[in-house]
Amino acid sequence: MANTHILSAFDRDLEAVQAHVMRMGGLVEAALLDAADALDNRDEELAQRVRAGDKAIDALEQDIQTECARLIALRAPIAGDLRTVLTVMRIAAALERAGDYAKNLAKRAAVLSQMSPLGASTGSVKRMARAVVVLLKDALDAYIARDAVVAEDIRQRDHEIDQMYNALFRELLTHMMEDPRNITAAMHLHFIAKNIERVGDHATGIAEQVIYLVSGAMPGDERPKAEAVQGMGARG
């Protein structure tokens, strides 16, 4: 009877933590989409809201890490239960980093709103952001469903984000070659695109955590990556 009570208490606590993870995922997805909209529509006010909203994402990540540490200390989970807690902690950390990339996107969107637009480049960034959000959402859904098959599919789809990044890089390079006055704006857009590509990496990282959770082992093979375009470096 005591063991049943402890198990149900663990499950109850874990469900509360997982609810925080899903809320955090929703905030990150919204931040990415809003930041891309702010860039495309040259909306400085929306960009500022995204930047301010990052505090809520950071706070949720801290709450999740604290609750997971408490779960380990009080419930002493073993085997699958311990894997679940560790997976939650890693997913929360990945989401926090993705939120930082959304904030960085918003910062650069505010700067770019003061510059002349570069053709349809911001629209390309917006499409890339939407694709990454779909990947992130699917990864979180795979976690909730404990679906390793969907998680593996997400790993394979990451190369589509890489291809979008490479195409946008070439587009920006063309703008810079056509007119040196485009270089500053193109560099900002390149950093944005690279940040979005890194969110895709975090989404596939979450998918790999799902595979770890289900199977007890991380995938042994390298996930496919599109051939990188050589040129500008990228930092957040």
Protein Blocks (a to p, Z undefined) as FASTA:
>chain_A
ZZmmmmmmmmmmmmmmmmmmmmmmmmmmmmmmmmmmmmmnopaklmmmmmmmmmmmmmmm
mmmmmmmmmmmmmnopghjlmmmmmmmmmmmmmmmmmmmmmmmmmmmmmmmmmpccehjl
mmmmmmmmmmmmmmmmmmmmmmmnopaklmmmmmmmmmmmmmmmmmmmmmmmmmmmmomk
lmmmmmmmmmmmmmmmmmmmmmmmmmmmmmmmmnopacfbdcddddddedddddZZ
